Amino acid sequence: MVICKELNREFDTKHDMLKALYENKDNIISLKKAQVYKSHEKGLGVDLRYYHEETNKVYCTKALNEIKGFDDGFLYPVISNVNYADSHKDAHLTNSMNRTIKHQKGNIHYVLDHKLETGKIIAYPQDVEMLIKEIEWKNLGKPYTGKTQCLLFKTEPQEYTPKEALDVIKLNLPTQHSIRMVYKDISFGIKDRSDEWADANKEWDDYINLIVNKEVLDDDGYVWFVKELGIVSEGSMLPLGSNDATPLFYTPESAKSTSEQKAELARKALQESKLIINPNFY
């Protein structure tokens, strides 16, 4: 028996499952587009770390030396990235986030725990700039070669930034980031060859080699390629997240707009850091 989560059914054979998925793909895609996702609930959350191939260990400080193009005194949380298959067999493709950062400019909050409420706002939209930047997989703590396109926020602590966020920084507590998102454009790909779904075979062939963990899709043999997504209202810091974590680095200058007490906390916590970069994904 083969279990299909999308259809909530069991099938006698894999071929029967793939045929049913293909016949119902438009309905499934419609449902996927109707949902608002939080990426950490799908097994997505990225850490800005460095993967050392010889020791098979992950470090934080190496990434700070290798990644260029960041301004001192700012936070750079990595909110999402691409070309990685998640637990729902969804894979965000390169450039899938480009349109949303243009359309949502000046509308996105940086918050704690996906809570859009007073006392949980790390930075309001006027203090958040969204960026797309390519970062090497090894600097996200992943043992893959090449780069992935990342959505980052550029921001800094404000007078209203909650104490919990600054405590995460000071104490180097485990943290990850997560994007609240909707899907705009999705296609369906199937690995197994059949004239019944030749167009799905083409989608698989066109994009599967971009997915760095494509092996997780081999057994079931299908994938939902997300060609465009939209960020909804916020990206979040999750200080209590259970996925891989890394400290958040920043310079004393990044606390310049906070209250005297918060600025002092920031200076003592990370006075030797050159910039801050905190990531998310997987």
N, C-alpha and C positions, 0 to 999 in steps of 0.2 A: 504494500500500500504506500502511496505517495501523498503527503499532506501539503495542501496549498493554503497558505495563510491569507492571501488576497481574496480567495473565494470561500475560505472557511469550509473546505471540502476535502475528502479523501478520494484518491483515484487509484485504479488498479495498476496503471502504468504511467511512466513519466511522459510518454507521448500524449496520453489522454489529458494529463494536466496541462501540458504546453498548448495543446489544441484549445482547451477551454479558456486558458488565459488569453490566447490570441483572439478568440471569438468575443471575449469580454473586455478586451484591452481599453476600448474607448470609455466604457463605464468605470473601469478602475482608475483610469487617468482623470476622469471627471471627479471622482471621489478624492483623489490625491490633491487635485487643484482646490477643492473646497475646504480642505483642512488647513489649520494654522499649526505649524510644527515648532517645537523647541528642539534645537539640534542635539542637545545633550541627552534627550530622551530617545534619540535614535542611535546612540553610541558614537556621537560626533563631539569632539572636543580636542583642540590642538594645543600643544605646549611648545613654547619657544625654547628649545633645548638643542644640545649638540650630540649627535650620535657618532661615537668613535668606533670605526669598523674593527680595528685591531683588538681592542679590549672588550668590545661588545657592551660598552657602558654608555650611559647618557649623562651629559654634563650641562650646566647652565651657562657658565661664564664664557665658554668658547664661542657661543652664538653671538654674544655681544661684540666680540672682536671681529667676527667675520661678516656680519650684516652691516651694510653701509646705507647711508642716505636717511638716517634718522636725526632729528634735531634734539639737542640737549634740552632737558627740562619738561619733556612731554611723556605722557603715557601712550603706549601703543598696544592696546589689547588686540590680539588676532581673533576675530569674531567667527570667521569661517574660511574654508578653503575648498579646493576642487580635486577631481580625479581620484576619488577614494570611495569605494562602495560601502554603504552603511548597512546596518542590521535589517533595514527594510528593502535591501537590494536596490536602493536609489543611489545614483552616482551623479554628483554635480560636475558639469563639464566646464572647461576653460571658457572664460568670458560670460558665464551664466549670471554673474553678479554685476556686470558693467552697467547695465541699464538702470538697475535699482539705485545705485549710488548717485546717479544723475537726477532721477525722479524724486528721490527721498532726501535730497540735500536740504538741511535745515529742519528736518522732521524727526530725527532719530535721537533717542535718549540712550545714555549709558547707565545701567541700573544694576541693583543687586537682586539676584534670585528671580529674575523675570517679574519683578513687582513694580508696576508703574504707580507708585504712590509716594506721598510725602515721607521723607526720611529714608527712602531707598534709592534716590537719584544721585548717582555719582557725578553725572554731568548732564545738563539740559542741552537740547538741540543746538542752541547758539554757541555752545562750547564743545561741540563734537564735529570733527571733520572726518569724513570717510575716505579711505584710500584703497587702491588696489596695488599690490606689490608682489612680485615673485620672490619666494623664499625657498631655499634648498630644503629638501625633505630632512636631511641630517640635522638642520637647525630647528626642526620641529620634533626632534627626538625619534625619527622614524628611519629604519634601515633601508631606505630606498634611494636610488640615484636620481639626479635631476632636480627640478624645481616644481613647485606648485604655486598657483595663483591664490593669493590670500586677500581677504577683506579685513582691513584694520581700521580702528578708530585712532585718531590723533586728538588727544585731549589732555587735560591737566586737572589736578585737584582744585576744587573751588571752596569758598567759605561754607557752602551747604553740603559738601561731600560728607557722607555719613562716616562716623567713627569706625564702623565695622570694616569699611573698605581700607581705611588707613591702617587699621590693626593687622589686616591681612598682609599689607606691605611691610609693616614693621617687624612682624613675627615670622615672616616667610611661611605663612600657612598654606596648605594645599589649596590650589585654586585652578579653575578652568573657566572657559568662556563659552557662551552659547548664543545662537542667533534665533530670534523669533521670525519665522518666514512662511511664505506661501510659494507654491509652485505655479509658474506661468506657462511653461512649455516643456512637455515631456514626450519622449518616444520610447518604444518598447523594442528590446533586442532579444533574440533567441539564438543560442549557439547551435543546437541540433538542426541539421539540414533537412528541409522539406519544402516542396513546391507549395504547400498549403500556407506557408508564412514566409515567402521569399523576401518580402520587404523587411520583416523583422530580422531575418538573417543578414540583410545588408546593413541595418542599423548596428548590429553586433559587430560586424566586420569593420565598419567605419570608425567605431569608437572604443572598442574593448581594449585595444593595446595602449590607450591613454590611462587606463585605470591601474594604479600601481599594485593594488591587492586583488587583481582580477581572479586569482585562484579561488577566492571565497565564493565565486559565482559559478565555478565549473560544475559542481555536482547537480545543482538545479538547472543550470544552463539558461538563465534568463536574467535580465536587468532592466531597470527603468532609468533611462538617461535624462537627467534634468538639464535642459538647455538654457532655461532662464528661471531664476527665482526672484522673489521680492522680499526685502527685509520689511518687517512690520513693527513699527513704533520703537523698537529697542533691540540692543544687544546687551547681554548680561554677564556680570561676574558671578561665579558660583563658588564662594569660598569653602563650601562644604562638599564640593563635588568629589565623587569617588574615583574619577578617571585620573590618568597621569597628571601630575601637577608640577609647577615650577614657580619660583619666586617672581615677584613683580619688581622690576628695577626702575628707579628714577633718581634724578639729581635733586639737590636742595632747591634749585631754581623752580622746579615744578610745583613747589608748595608756596610760591610767592603770593598767590592770591587767596590763600587760606587764612584762617585766623592765626594769631600768634602761637597759640597752643598747638594747633595742627601742624603749622610750619616747623615748629621745634621738634615735634614727633617725627616728621619726615626727615629732617636733617640728621637726627640721631640714628634713625633706622638705616639709612642708606647713603651716608655722606661720601662714600668712596665710589658710588656708581656714576657712570658716565651718561647713561640714558636709561629710559625705562621702556621695556618692551614686555608686554604680557600677552600671551597668546591664547588661542582657542582652536580647537578642532578635534576631533575624533574621540 
